């Protein structure tokens, strides 16, 4: 069969294939945009700019960070999903990337597995279980005992908003510990932590960076970390799991994903550049200073991790009946 016998759509595809292959072979030859689904100045934004600088040095093209906050990170995510699949638009995905479809249903507008392909995990974001300074709880077991008083209905916990990672962690903790504290949402981690410092709320799960000034000022106390293993950031703290709450572990994360049809060669180029960062001691220290654990990975490994994380939190959302207003 000659090209003249092909249907127009097949002809277009046949002609486009060599062009796409050539573009992938020359990648990158123009600026790359990293889309961050949060406002400038936060930990995710700062980390994205550090990574962008390293990518720019290695790939020899400008790498620009573009902030597109809003709608529970779905504005940025849909923007990237609908961008050209050429590797020049990358999403700095956070944990909410995988769980937004369960939280927002059709309003999310994308499927994490069908509309994207993984490039690399970049960092784990260990969370801490912190309590009010005056609470009669020196460890996780005594916190659970306190919360179980009054037929398990005593106490409350704060979060930075409905459907956020610290809200979901609170629900997982409540289920696995057999307690039923009230959830009190706030607009951000700082007001949620301030409520704990004021004694208005009993406990919270929160990232190390946000908790640090409150811990240093003695305004809250840390009892444990949420990760499956002890964190290098605070090795003296036990995990929630080893403290007696069976099957509890939670590790929020940050990583790179790109549109689903980005060529393998492009993903390999990006992944190879990111792998070099895993060997950069100065970059790794910058991550630690921000309360992050560097955790670079291969695409397949990252994809498997995200699928497991999505299934886990989808079950928590369904069991808790969490409904968001986004």
Secondary structure, 3 states (H helix, E strand, C coil): CCHHHCCHHHHHHHHHHHHHHHHHHCCCCCCEEEEECCCCCCHHHHHHHHHHHHHHHHHCCCEEEEECCCHHHHHHHHHHHCCCCCCCEEEEEECHHHHHHHHHHHHHCCCCCCCEEEEEEEEEECEEEEEECCCCCCCHHHHHHHHHCCCCCCCEEEECCCCCHHHHHHHHHHHHHCCCCEEEECCCHHHHHHHHHCCCCCEEEEEHHHHHHHHHCCCEEEEEECCCCCCCCCCCCCECCCCCCCCCCCCEEEEEEEECCCCHHHHHHHHHHHHHHCCCHHHHHHHHHCCCEECCCCHHHHHHHHHHHHHHHHHHHHHHCCCCCC
